[in-house]
Amino acid sequence: MAGSELGFLTLHYKNWGWPALISSAFWVTVVSFAYEIFKQGYIHLALPMILALFCTRLVSDLLFGAVLVHYVVRLLVRAHAIQPA
């Protein structure tokens, strides 16, 4: 997804740790929410509801796109399934 690539691009593809994962999750949230604000009709909702939807999506993307990915990669390295970066 373009949002994820924007996250890694902001760090020039040089950092694959927490900063890159968090940046990637943030940009995934921004890009996908910007698309769906019009596609799903969120634009017609009250501002507090739009902010609540955005924050919920951001927390979800941080949890599944950064934290979970980080720990899965650690487990794969520990199992010698992949080489550490």
Secondary structure as the mmCIF struct_conf table of DSSP 4:
data_model
#
loop_
_struct_conf.conf_type_id
_struct_conf.id
_struct_conf.beg_label_comp_id
_struct_conf.beg_label_asym_id
_struct_conf.beg_label_seq_id
_struct_conf.end_label_comp_id
_struct_conf.end_label_asym_id
_struct_conf.end_label_seq_id
HELX_RH_AL_P HELX_RH_AL_P1 ALA A 2 LEU A 9
TURN_TY1_P TURN_TY1_P1 THR A 10 TYR A 13
BEND BEND1 GLY A 17 GLY A 17
HELX_RH_AL_P HELX_RH_AL_P2 TRP A 18 LYS A 39
BEND BEND2 GLN A 40 GLN A 40
HELX_RH_3T_P HELX_RH_3T_P1 TYR A 42 HIS A 44
BEND BEND3 LEU A 45 LEU A 45
HELX_RH_AL_P HELX_RH_AL_P3 LEU A 47 LEU A 62
HELX_RH_PI_P HELX_RH_PI_P1 LEU A 63 VAL A 67
HELX_RH_AL_P HELX_RH_AL_P4 LEU A 68 ARG A 78
TURN_TY1_P TURN_TY1_P2 ALA A 79 HIS A 80
BEND BEND4 ALA A 81 ILE A 82
#
